[in-house]
Amino acid sequence: MVELHNWLTHQHPGLRTYVTLQQKTNELAQADPDHRAIYRLLSSIIDPFIDSFDEEPLPAGVADATFHRLIEIVRDAEEAITLSPDRQIDALNRIAGVELV
């Protein structure tokens, strides 16, 4: 998860980053079954964003604000891995409630 957050902080806030992030989270869900739920949730919150802006340019303000929010969410997911199981459930519920769009 640390690699995912570090990678994301060095990316451009364009649509391609979201598509690549979704691919990465899907791959990590397969490679890291202990944290599959977190990766699947991250992937699922990206879907509506990609669908909303598929083949259309992202308004700069929307792109920047959403990207910074996404970085925070990935950071929160990273931190959730180290929490006790009951607190992990709370973190997963917060992630599941996120709407990027």
Secondary structure per residue as TSV (DSSP state, phi and psi in degrees):
chain	resnum	aa	ss	phi	psi
A	1	M	-	360.0	-35.7
A	2	V	H	-60.1	-39.8
A	3	E	H	-62.9	-36.9
A	4	L	H	-65.8	-45.4
A	5	H	H	-65.1	-45.7
A	6	N	H	-61.2	-43.8
A	7	W	H	-60.1	-46.6
A	8	L	H	-62.5	-38.1
A	9	T	H	-67.1	-14.5
A	10	H	T	-105.7	13.2
A	11	Q	S	-103.0	161.6
A	12	H	-	-80.1	144.7
A	13	P	S	-79.0	31.8
A	14	G	S	-89.5	171.3
A	15	L	H	-58.4	-37.2
A	16	R	H	-58.4	-36.4
A	17	T	H	-62.2	-41.0
A	18	Y	H	-66.7	-40.4
A	19	V	H	-64.3	-44.8
A	20	T	H	-65.7	-40.8
A	21	L	H	-61.3	-41.3
A	22	Q	H	-63.4	-41.1
A	23	Q	H	-61.5	-43.7
A	24	K	H	-63.4	-43.2
A	25	T	H	-66.2	-36.0
A	26	N	H	-66.2	-40.7
A	27	E	H	-65.2	-42.7
A	28	L	H	-66.5	-33.1
A	29	A	H	-61.6	-34.0
A	30	Q	H	-77.9	-37.9
A	31	A	H	-81.7	-23.6
A	32	D	-	-127.9	76.0
A	33	P	G	-62.5	-23.5
A	34	D	G	-66.2	-22.5
A	35	H	G	-123.9	23.4
A	36	R	H	-55.7	-40.6
A	37	A	H	-60.6	-42.3
A	38	I	H	-64.2	-45.2
A	39	Y	H	-64.7	-41.6
A	40	R	H	-64.7	-40.3
A	41	L	H	-64.1	-44.2
A	42	L	H	-59.3	-43.8
A	43	S	H	-62.2	-41.4
A	44	S	H	-69.3	-29.4
A	45	I	H	-77.6	-16.7
A	46	I	H	-80.9	-30.4
A	47	D	H	-49.4	-55.2
A	48	P	H	-61.6	-33.2
A	49	F	H	-65.6	-46.8
A	50	I	H	-62.1	-45.0
A	51	D	H	-62.3	-37.2
A	52	S	H	-68.0	-32.7
A	53	F	H	-117.6	15.8
A	54	D	T	-61.2	123.0
A	55	E	T	65.5	17.1
A	56	E	S	-125.6	145.0
A	57	P	-	-66.8	144.6
A	58	L	-	-84.1	129.7
A	59	P	-	-60.2	136.3
A	60	A	H	-55.6	-44.0
A	61	G	H	-63.3	-42.4
A	62	V	H	-65.9	-45.0
A	63	A	H	-59.7	-46.9
A	64	D	H	-66.5	-47.5
A	65	A	H	-63.2	-43.9
A	66	T	H	-67.3	-39.7
A	67	F	H	-64.0	-43.9
A	68	H	H	-65.5	-36.7
A	69	R	H	-65.4	-42.0
A	70	L	H	-62.0	-41.6
A	71	I	H	-59.4	-42.0
A	72	E	H	-63.8	-40.6
A	73	I	H	-64.9	-43.3
A	74	V	H	-64.9	-38.9
A	75	R	H	-62.4	-44.0
A	76	D	H	-62.5	-39.0
A	77	A	H	-64.9	-40.6
A	78	E	H	-60.3	-44.7
A	79	E	H	-67.8	-31.7
A	80	A	H	-62.6	-29.5
A	81	I	T	-59.9	-30.7
A	82	T	T	-90.4	-3.3
A	83	L	S	-80.3	164.1
A	84	S	-	-66.3	158.1
A	85	P	H	-54.0	-41.4
A	86	D	H	-67.9	-35.4
A	87	R	H	-75.5	-29.1
A	88	Q	H	-63.0	-40.1
A	89	I	H	-61.0	-43.0
A	90	D	H	-60.1	-43.8
A	91	A	H	-64.6	-41.9
A	92	L	H	-62.6	-39.7
A	93	N	H	-64.6	-38.9
A	94	R	H	-64.3	-44.1
A	95	I	H	-63.2	-42.3
A	96	A	H	-62.9	-25.3
A	97	G	T	-87.5	-1.7
A	98	V	-	-74.8	135.5
A	99	E	-	-125.6	111.3
A	100	L	-	-72.0	-26.9
A	101	V	-	-106.3	360.0
